[in-house]
Amino acid sequence: MSDASYRDAIFSTPLDRVARFSFDERVVACFPDMIRRSVPGYGQILGMLGLIAQRHLRHGARVYDLGCSLGAGGLALAGQLAPDAFRYTGVDLSPAMVSRARETLAAECPDHAMEVIEGDIRQLEYQPAGMIVLNFTLQFLPPKDREAVVARLFAALEPGGVLVLSEKIRAEDEQENAWLVERYHDFKRANGYSDLEISQKRTALENVLVPDTLAEHHARLDQAGFSRTHTWFQLLNFASLIAFKHEASRGGATPTPDEV
């Protein structure tokens, strides 16, 4: 297995026509560098997955990682949980991502129950799960499909299960949103991206990545049936939410501090 990862330079030269962004072989080759330099707080979000699982995941339950890319979520969980603590199913639509993720997880987590499958999360036949991770994935689906996906995930979760949803967001106030976008571009410049790269990637992502507001995310989760939702992390215009599915036996009772 080759674990080579390259610096993201996909948009570093002027392009006559900027193609729509896709998770192809070029992106796979530089993805670790791309996401490290492009997503504020990505490492912190990954680092919390195991802690959230330790608190909320039933021992031995399935964890879905939807839009798993190279399996970083699985690696994070395996680094903090015993091999028998969970069963991991990563799902990605990109064959190149799936192939590389399988190689990585087999090499790095040989004692854990880890699988990666190629599939569309809108059509997947879900098995009961104790935890579902949706890291920067929902934003790439057409907005009209998002409500149905979240409803399916709620149905797949076992009582007491949790959904971790991380997304690029937009602020409701236009002035606030513009400030966040400007500071995000400063963040990318500080990480070595040029103005040309920032501009061309923004063009490539237009109408491919369509962000929601935090209020829209919370409303969608509430509508699906989740009993509580929290925004537990935000850095600039990137945020992560957690949504709780109550245990059926409690009849919708308010959870104790230990449960939350």
VMD Tcl script that draws the C-alpha trace (Angstrom):
set ca {
  {0.00 0.00 0.00}
  {1.23 3.46 -0.80}
  {0.52 6.01 1.91}
  {1.90 8.89 -0.09}
  {0.04 12.13 0.26}
  {0.78 15.21 -1.79}
  {0.40 18.93 -1.29}
  {-2.82 20.35 -2.66}
  {-1.94 22.36 -5.76}
  {-4.99 21.54 -7.89}
  {-6.00 25.18 -8.38}
  {-2.52 26.72 -8.28}
  {-2.29 27.53 -12.01}
  {-4.72 29.67 -14.03}
  {-7.42 27.60 -15.70}
  {-9.29 28.66 -18.84}
  {-12.37 26.96 -17.46}
  {-12.70 25.86 -13.85}
  {-14.40 22.47 -13.75}
  {-16.90 21.52 -11.07}
  {-15.20 20.10 -7.99}
  {-15.21 16.30 -7.74}
  {-13.56 13.73 -5.48}
  {-11.40 12.20 -8.20}
  {-7.92 10.66 -8.17}
  {-6.26 14.08 -8.02}
  {-8.21 15.04 -4.92}
  {-7.57 11.66 -3.27}
  {-3.82 12.09 -3.76}
  {-3.73 15.39 -1.87}
  {-6.84 15.08 0.31}
  {-5.14 14.95 3.75}
  {-3.25 18.15 2.95}
  {-6.33 19.76 1.38}
  {-8.62 19.17 4.30}
  {-5.98 20.09 6.89}
  {-5.43 23.48 5.23}
  {-9.05 24.08 4.18}
  {-11.28 23.04 7.10}
  {-10.83 24.98 10.36}
  {-11.11 22.67 13.37}
  {-11.11 19.42 11.40}
  {-8.56 17.79 13.71}
  {-10.48 18.80 16.83}
  {-13.72 17.38 15.44}
  {-12.03 14.06 14.65}
  {-10.44 13.96 18.08}
  {-13.82 14.28 19.78}
  {-15.43 11.34 17.95}
  {-13.89 8.76 20.24}
  {-14.82 10.74 23.35}
  {-18.41 11.07 22.15}
  {-18.49 7.34 21.39}
  {-17.13 6.50 24.84}
  {-19.97 8.43 26.41}
  {-22.89 7.52 24.14}
  {-22.15 4.39 22.08}
  {-23.50 1.02 23.21}
  {-20.63 -1.47 23.41}
  {-20.26 -3.36 20.15}
  {-22.72 -1.16 18.23}
  {-22.28 -0.14 14.60}
  {-20.89 3.27 13.68}
  {-21.63 4.66 10.23}
  {-19.20 7.21 8.80}
  {-21.03 8.67 5.81}
  {-18.91 10.38 3.21}
  {-15.95 8.80 4.97}
  {-13.37 9.90 2.35}
  {-10.06 8.26 3.37}
  {-11.41 6.83 6.63}
  {-10.08 9.47 9.02}
  {-13.15 9.06 11.22}
  {-12.51 5.34 11.50}
  {-8.87 5.92 12.36}
  {-9.88 8.40 15.06}
  {-12.34 5.95 16.62}
  {-9.93 3.02 16.46}
  {-7.28 5.13 18.16}
  {-9.51 5.65 21.21}
  {-11.74 2.54 21.36}
  {-10.96 -1.15 21.89}
  {-11.41 -3.49 18.90}
  {-14.61 -4.99 20.34}
  {-16.14 -1.62 21.26}
  {-17.70 -0.90 17.86}
  {-18.17 -2.01 14.25}
  {-17.26 0.60 11.68}
  {-18.93 1.03 8.30}
  {-17.53 3.81 6.14}
  {-19.51 4.82 3.06}
  {-18.34 6.96 0.17}
  {-19.53 7.62 -3.36}
  {-16.00 8.00 -4.78}
  {-14.38 4.71 -5.89}
  {-10.93 6.27 -5.47}
  {-11.70 7.29 -1.88}
  {-13.14 3.86 -1.05}
  {-10.11 2.00 -2.41}
  {-7.63 4.14 -0.49}
  {-9.70 4.03 2.73}
  {-9.86 0.23 2.64}
  {-6.09 0.02 2.28}
  {-5.47 2.51 5.09}
  {-7.87 0.96 7.61}
  {-6.67 -2.58 6.90}
  {-3.08 -1.50 7.51}
  {-3.67 0.76 10.50}
  {-6.54 -1.03 12.31}
  {-6.12 -4.77 11.59}
  {-7.78 -5.83 14.86}
  {-10.88 -3.66 14.51}
  {-14.05 -4.59 12.61}
  {-13.77 -2.03 9.80}
  {-15.46 -2.04 6.40}
  {-15.73 0.60 3.69}
  {-18.39 0.37 1.01}
  {-19.06 2.37 -2.11}
  {-22.55 3.78 -2.13}
  {-24.93 6.71 -2.17}
  {-26.07 7.59 1.34}
  {-29.46 8.57 -0.07}
  {-30.10 4.99 -1.19}
  {-28.16 2.88 1.33}
  {-29.98 0.13 3.20}
  {-28.98 1.02 6.75}
  {-28.50 -1.48 9.55}
  {-29.27 -0.44 13.14}
  {-26.52 1.86 14.39}
  {-25.51 3.39 17.70}
  {-23.71 6.36 16.17}
  {-23.70 8.02 12.76}
  {-21.00 10.46 11.68}
  {-21.80 12.87 8.84}
  {-18.67 15.00 8.51}
  {-18.88 17.62 5.75}
  {-21.07 15.39 3.57}
  {-24.65 16.67 3.72}
  {-23.49 19.98 2.19}
  {-22.66 18.19 -1.08}
  {-26.18 16.78 -1.49}
  {-28.87 18.77 -3.32}
  {-30.79 20.76 -0.67}
  {-34.02 19.04 -1.70}
  {-32.57 15.64 -0.66}
  {-31.29 16.59 2.78}
  {-34.50 16.30 4.78}
  {-35.13 12.73 3.58}
  {-31.54 11.67 4.32}
  {-31.66 12.98 7.88}
  {-35.01 11.24 8.43}
  {-33.50 7.94 7.22}
  {-30.56 8.35 9.57}
  {-32.89 8.98 12.50}
  {-34.76 5.79 11.65}
  {-31.49 3.82 11.46}
  {-30.26 4.95 14.87}
  {-30.96 2.74 17.85}
  {-32.77 4.36 20.79}
  {-30.11 6.29 22.70}
  {-27.99 6.72 19.55}
  {-26.36 9.93 18.38}
  {-25.73 11.69 15.09}
  {-22.64 13.88 14.70}
  {-23.15 16.35 11.86}
  {-20.30 18.64 10.78}
  {-20.83 21.21 8.03}
  {-19.68 24.40 6.44}
  {-22.39 26.89 7.36}
  {-23.60 30.32 6.34}
  {-24.73 33.01 8.73}
  {-28.27 34.38 8.43}
  {-27.04 37.96 8.64}
  {-25.36 38.94 5.35}
  {-22.79 41.20 6.99}
  {-21.82 38.51 9.50}
  {-21.62 35.92 6.75}
  {-19.37 38.15 4.64}
  {-17.05 38.67 7.61}
  {-16.85 34.93 8.27}
  {-16.09 34.21 4.62}
  {-13.39 36.86 4.55}
  {-11.75 35.48 7.69}
  {-11.99 31.96 6.25}
  {-10.07 33.16 3.20}
  {-7.50 34.69 5.57}
  {-7.25 31.27 7.24}
  {-6.54 29.66 3.88}
  {-3.96 32.31 2.97}
  {-2.23 31.68 6.30}
  {-2.09 28.00 5.35}
  {-0.33 28.74 2.08}
  {-3.13 29.07 -0.46}
  {-2.83 31.89 -2.99}
  {-5.63 34.25 -3.97}
  {-5.78 32.43 -7.33}
  {-6.25 29.06 -5.63}
  {-8.91 30.45 -3.30}
  {-10.82 32.07 -6.16}
  {-10.67 29.08 -8.51}
  {-11.69 26.56 -5.85}
  {-14.59 28.79 -4.83}
  {-15.74 28.78 -8.47}
  {-15.35 24.99 -8.68}
  {-17.48 24.52 -5.55}
  {-20.25 26.89 -6.62}
  {-23.56 24.99 -6.73}
  {-21.67 21.84 -5.64}
  {-21.29 22.75 -1.96}
  {-24.42 24.61 -0.83}
  {-24.27 25.45 2.91}
  {-27.22 25.78 5.29}
  {-27.56 28.02 8.33}
  {-27.30 26.53 11.81}
  {-30.99 27.26 12.29}
  {-31.82 25.22 9.18}
  {-29.74 22.31 10.45}
  {-31.38 22.32 13.87}
  {-34.87 22.61 12.35}
  {-34.20 19.65 10.06}
  {-32.94 17.53 12.96}
  {-35.92 18.49 15.09}
  {-38.32 17.62 12.28}
  {-36.69 14.19 11.87}
  {-37.50 13.41 15.50}
  {-34.28 14.01 17.41}
  {-35.07 14.94 20.99}
  {-32.13 17.29 21.58}
  {-29.59 18.97 19.33}
  {-26.54 21.03 20.26}
  {-23.97 22.99 18.31}
  {-20.96 21.75 20.23}
  {-18.22 23.25 18.01}
  {-17.82 26.22 15.70}
  {-14.76 27.88 14.19}
  {-15.46 30.58 11.61}
  {-18.05 29.22 9.15}
  {-17.52 25.57 10.08}
  {-19.54 23.86 12.79}
  {-20.39 20.50 14.28}
  {-23.71 19.48 15.84}
  {-24.77 16.49 17.87}
  {-28.32 15.12 17.85}
  {-29.73 12.65 20.37}
  {-32.35 9.96 19.83}
  {-34.06 9.22 23.12}
  {-34.32 5.73 24.47}
  {-37.86 4.50 23.82}
  {-38.35 3.32 27.38}
  {-38.02 6.86 28.68}
  {-40.96 8.20 26.73}
  {-39.30 11.47 25.83}
  {-38.17 12.32 29.34}
  {-35.54 15.02 29.68}
  {-32.07 13.40 29.74}
  {-29.85 13.72 32.79}
  {-26.56 15.65 32.60}
  {-24.64 12.37 32.28}
  {-26.73 11.40 29.25}
  {-26.22 14.74 27.55}
}
mol new
graphics top color blue
foreach p $ca { graphics top sphere $p radius 0.5 }
foreach p [lrange $ca 0 end-1] q [lrange $ca 1 end] { graphics top cylinder $p $q radius 0.2 }
display resetview
